[in-house]
């Protein structure tokens, strides 16, 4: 922001854009918009937050209890953050949500230019991949303990997805592995994955924490972790052979029909 495009002028233009986006959503609520530019370390950020005033109480000089309107910064409705340093360097991932409620997230995402469903799905799948990798890499843990970590992660992410709340990597790491959250957080934010928090987890993508699928030229297989732990699915790693049990009656009949046809051809 130079002299020609001052912070004030930019703020006015942003408010005009936000007003336009909000008008296109019939249920959009009012509020105040807080716009701020800040620096953390060597990186510059631009923050936009929607806040509202709430009715509280106050005590006057004569010790009377009266109603008092105030802005409650602990109940921010939505906060969007733009990493200006990443944006100027050409990095495609420079927008994140620090907080977002479902009633404002739609038009707010449109306002700051972040409404890519495919990007959310891709980020969610990366979170799933990291969590699986992390659980598998833990030394001294039993299979049951690893499964518990994955189950807790799934429940947490599913709750965020259903309630339309944005993901925080800090909160995720502390919830999934409170014994050493920094290790998990480092993997989530590593150069290999570069996961940026602030998005609402994609429900279909996070199902991958509990379910697996694979296919070859002639078959497709889907199963969950319970199938492996209960030995309904066994895998011979050396010969790469999968053995299934508890085959349904209908599939059993279909297989007998196919095998019978092959035997007649012979």
C-alpha positions as CSV (number, residue, x, y, z in Angstrom):
1,X,0.0,0.0,0.0
2,X,1.6,3.2,-1.2
3,X,0.6,6.8,-1.0
4,X,-1.7,6.4,-4.0
5,X,-3.5,3.5,-2.5
6,X,-3.6,4.4,1.2
7,X,-4.9,2.1,3.9
8,X,-8.0,4.2,4.2
9,X,-8.8,4.1,0.5
10,X,-8.3,0.4,0.4
11,X,-10.6,-0.1,3.4
12,X,-13.3,1.9,1.7
13,X,-13.0,-0.2,-1.5
14,X,-13.1,-3.4,0.6
15,X,-16.3,-2.2,2.4
16,X,-18.0,-1.6,-0.9
17,X,-17.0,-5.1,-2.1
18,X,-18.2,-6.6,1.2
19,X,-21.5,-4.8,1.0
20,X,-22.1,-6.1,-2.5
21,X,-21.4,-9.7,-1.5
22,X,-23.6,-9.4,1.6
23,X,-26.6,-8.0,-0.3
24,X,-26.6,-11.2,-2.5
25,X,-27.2,-13.3,0.6
26,X,-30.7,-12.7,2.0
27,X,-29.9,-13.9,5.5
28,X,-26.7,-11.9,5.9
29,X,-26.6,-10.2,9.3
30,X,-25.2,-6.8,10.1
31,X,-22.3,-5.9,12.2
32,X,-19.0,-3.9,12.3
33,X,-16.1,-4.6,10.1
34,X,-12.6,-4.5,11.6
35,X,-9.8,-4.1,9.0
36,X,-6.2,-4.3,10.1
37,X,-2.7,-4.7,8.7
38,X,-0.1,-6.5,10.9
39,X,3.3,-8.2,10.8
40,X,4.3,-11.4,12.4
41,X,8.0,-12.0,12.1
42,X,9.0,-11.4,8.5
43,X,5.5,-11.8,7.1
44,X,2.9,-9.2,6.6
45,X,-0.8,-9.9,7.0
46,X,-4.1,-8.2,6.2
47,X,-7.0,-9.1,8.5
48,X,-10.7,-8.5,8.1
49,X,-13.1,-9.4,10.9
50,X,-16.9,-9.1,11.3
51,X,-17.9,-8.2,14.9
52,X,-21.2,-7.3,16.5
53,X,-22.2,-5.5,19.6
54,X,-24.0,-7.4,22.4
55,X,-26.1,-6.4,25.4
56,X,-24.3,-6.6,28.7
57,X,-24.4,-5.0,32.0
58,X,-22.4,-2.2,33.7
59,X,-22.2,-0.6,37.1
60,X,-22.5,3.2,37.3
61,X,-20.6,5.5,39.7
62,X,-23.7,5.3,42.0
63,X,-23.4,1.5,41.9
64,X,-26.5,1.0,39.8
65,X,-26.6,-2.0,37.4
66,X,-27.6,-0.9,34.0
67,X,-27.8,-2.3,30.5
68,X,-24.7,-1.6,28.4
69,X,-24.0,-2.3,24.7
70,X,-20.4,-3.3,23.9
71,X,-18.4,-5.1,21.2
72,X,-17.5,-8.6,22.3
73,X,-14.2,-9.4,20.7
74,X,-14.3,-12.9,22.2
75,X,-17.3,-13.7,20.0
76,X,-16.0,-12.8,16.6
77,X,-18.3,-13.9,13.9
78,X,-15.7,-14.4,11.2
79,X,-12.0,-13.5,10.7
80,X,-10.2,-13.8,7.4
81,X,-6.5,-13.5,7.0
82,X,-4.5,-12.7,3.9
83,X,-0.8,-13.4,3.9
84,X,0.5,-10.5,1.9
85,X,4.0,-11.9,1.8
86,X,2.8,-15.2,0.3
87,X,0.5,-13.3,-2.1
88,X,3.3,-11.1,-3.4
89,X,5.6,-14.0,-3.9
90,X,3.0,-15.8,-6.1
91,X,2.1,-18.5,-3.7
92,X,-1.4,-19.8,-4.4
93,X,-2.2,-20.4,-0.8
94,X,-2.4,-17.1,1.0
95,X,-5.9,-16.9,2.4
96,X,-7.1,-18.6,5.6
97,X,-9.9,-18.2,8.1
98,X,-9.1,-17.8,11.7
99,X,-12.8,-18.2,12.5
100,X,-16.0,-18.5,10.6
101,X,-19.6,-19.1,11.3
102,X,-21.9,-20.7,8.7
103,X,-24.2,-17.6,8.5
104,X,-21.5,-15.4,7.2
105,X,-18.9,-17.7,5.7
106,X,-20.5,-17.9,2.3
107,X,-20.6,-14.3,1.4
108,X,-17.4,-13.6,3.3
109,X,-15.5,-16.2,1.3
110,X,-16.8,-14.6,-1.9
111,X,-15.7,-11.2,-0.5
112,X,-12.0,-12.2,-0.1
113,X,-12.0,-14.5,-3.1
114,X,-11.8,-17.9,-1.3
115,X,-14.7,-20.1,-2.4
116,X,-13.0,-23.1,-4.0
117,X,-14.7,-26.3,-3.1
118,X,-12.0,-28.4,-4.8
119,X,-9.3,-26.6,-2.8
120,X,-11.1,-27.4,0.5
121,X,-11.4,-31.1,-0.5
122,X,-7.7,-31.2,-1.4
123,X,-6.7,-29.7,1.9
124,X,-8.9,-32.0,3.8
125,X,-7.4,-35.0,2.1
126,X,-3.9,-33.8,3.0
127,X,-5.0,-33.5,6.6
128,X,-6.2,-37.2,6.4
129,X,-2.9,-38.3,4.9
130,X,-0.9,-36.5,7.6
131,X,-2.9,-38.0,10.4
132,X,-2.6,-41.5,9.1
133,X,1.1,-41.1,8.6
134,X,1.5,-39.6,12.1
135,X,-0.4,-42.4,13.8
136,X,1.6,-45.0,12.0
137,X,4.9,-43.4,12.8
138,X,4.4,-43.3,16.6
139,X,6.8,-45.7,18.3
140,X,5.7,-47.8,21.3
141,X,2.0,-47.5,20.5
142,X,-0.3,-50.5,20.1
143,X,-2.6,-50.8,17.1
144,X,-5.5,-50.1,19.4
145,X,-3.8,-46.8,20.6
146,X,-3.2,-45.8,17.0
147,X,-6.8,-46.5,16.1
148,X,-7.9,-44.4,19.1
149,X,-5.9,-41.5,17.8
150,X,-7.5,-41.8,14.3
151,X,-11.0,-42.2,15.8
152,X,-10.5,-39.0,17.9
153,X,-9.3,-37.1,14.9
154,X,-12.2,-38.3,12.8
155,X,-14.8,-37.3,15.4
156,X,-13.2,-33.9,15.9
157,X,-13.0,-33.1,12.1
158,X,-16.5,-34.5,11.6
159,X,-17.9,-32.2,14.2
160,X,-16.2,-29.2,12.6
161,X,-17.6,-30.2,9.2
162,X,-21.2,-30.6,10.5
163,X,-21.2,-27.4,12.5
164,X,-19.5,-25.5,9.7
165,X,-16.6,-24.3,11.9
166,X,-13.2,-23.6,10.5
167,X,-10.2,-25.9,11.3
168,X,-7.4,-24.7,13.5
169,X,-4.2,-26.7,13.2
170,X,-3.3,-25.8,16.8
171,X,-6.6,-27.0,18.1
172,X,-6.4,-30.2,16.0
173,X,-2.9,-31.0,17.2
174,X,-3.9,-30.4,20.8
175,X,-7.0,-32.5,20.5
176,X,-5.5,-35.5,18.6
177,X,-2.2,-35.8,20.4
178,X,-2.1,-33.7,23.6
179,X,1.1,-35.5,24.8
180,X,3.1,-33.8,22.0
181,X,1.0,-31.5,19.8
182,X,4.0,-29.6,18.4
183,X,5.2,-32.7,16.6
184,X,1.9,-33.2,14.8
185,X,1.6,-29.5,14.1
186,X,5.0,-29.4,12.6
187,X,4.1,-32.2,10.2
188,X,0.8,-30.5,9.2
189,X,2.6,-27.3,8.4
190,X,5.8,-28.9,6.9
191,X,7.0,-28.0,3.4
192,X,5.8,-31.4,2.1
193,X,2.2,-30.6,2.9
194,X,1.9,-26.9,3.6
195,X,-1.5,-27.2,5.1
196,X,-3.1,-23.8,5.9
197,X,-5.9,-23.8,8.5
198,X,-9.0,-21.8,8.4
199,X,-11.1,-23.9,6.1
200,X,-14.2,-26.0,7.0
201,X,-13.2,-29.7,6.6
202,X,-14.9,-31.5,3.7
203,X,-17.1,-34.3,5.2
204,X,-16.6,-36.8,2.3
205,X,-12.8,-36.3,2.3
206,X,-12.3,-36.9,6.0
207,X,-14.1,-40.2,5.7
208,X,-10.8,-41.4,4.4
209,X,-9.5,-41.5,7.9
210,X,-11.6,-44.6,8.5
211,X,-12.1,-46.0,5.0
212,X,-9.7,-47.3,2.4
213,X,-10.2,-48.1,-1.3
214,X,-8.2,-49.5,-4.1
215,X,-8.7,-50.9,-7.6
216,X,-6.9,-52.8,-10.3
217,X,-7.9,-53.3,-14.0
218,X,-10.6,-55.9,-13.0
219,X,-11.8,-55.0,-9.4
220,X,-12.5,-52.3,-6.9
221,X,-12.3,-52.8,-3.2
222,X,-13.5,-50.5,-0.3
223,X,-13.1,-51.3,3.4
224,X,-12.7,-49.7,6.8
225,X,-10.1,-50.0,9.5
226,X,-12.4,-52.3,11.5
227,X,-12.3,-54.9,8.8
228,X,-8.5,-55.2,9.2
229,X,-8.5,-55.1,13.0
230,X,-11.2,-57.8,13.2
231,X,-9.4,-59.9,10.6
232,X,-12.2,-59.9,8.1
233,X,-9.6,-58.7,5.7
234,X,-6.1,-60.2,5.7
235,X,-3.2,-59.1,3.7
236,X,-0.2,-61.2,2.7
237,X,2.4,-58.5,2.2
238,X,5.0,-60.8,0.6
239,X,2.7,-62.0,-2.1
240,X,0.4,-59.0,-2.2
241,X,-2.7,-61.2,-1.7
242,X,-5.9,-60.0,0.0
243,X,-8.1,-62.5,1.7
244,X,-11.7,-61.6,2.6
245,X,-14.0,-63.4,5.0
246,X,-17.7,-62.8,6.0
247,X,-18.7,-62.8,2.3
248,X,-22.3,-61.9,1.9
249,X,-24.8,-64.5,0.5
250,X,-25.5,-62.5,-2.7
251,X,-21.8,-62.1,-3.5
252,X,-21.2,-65.8,-2.7
253,X,-23.8,-66.8,-5.2
254,X,-22.4,-64.4,-7.8
255,X,-18.9,-65.9,-7.4
256,X,-20.2,-69.4,-7.6
257,X,-22.0,-68.5,-10.8
258,X,-18.9,-67.0,-12.3
259,X,-16.7,-69.9,-11.2
260,X,-19.2,-72.4,-12.6
261,X,-19.2,-70.7,-16.0
262,X,-15.4,-70.8,-16.1
263,X,-15.3,-74.5,-15.2
264,X,-17.8,-75.3,-18.0
265,X,-15.6,-73.4,-20.5
266,X,-12.6,-75.6,-19.5
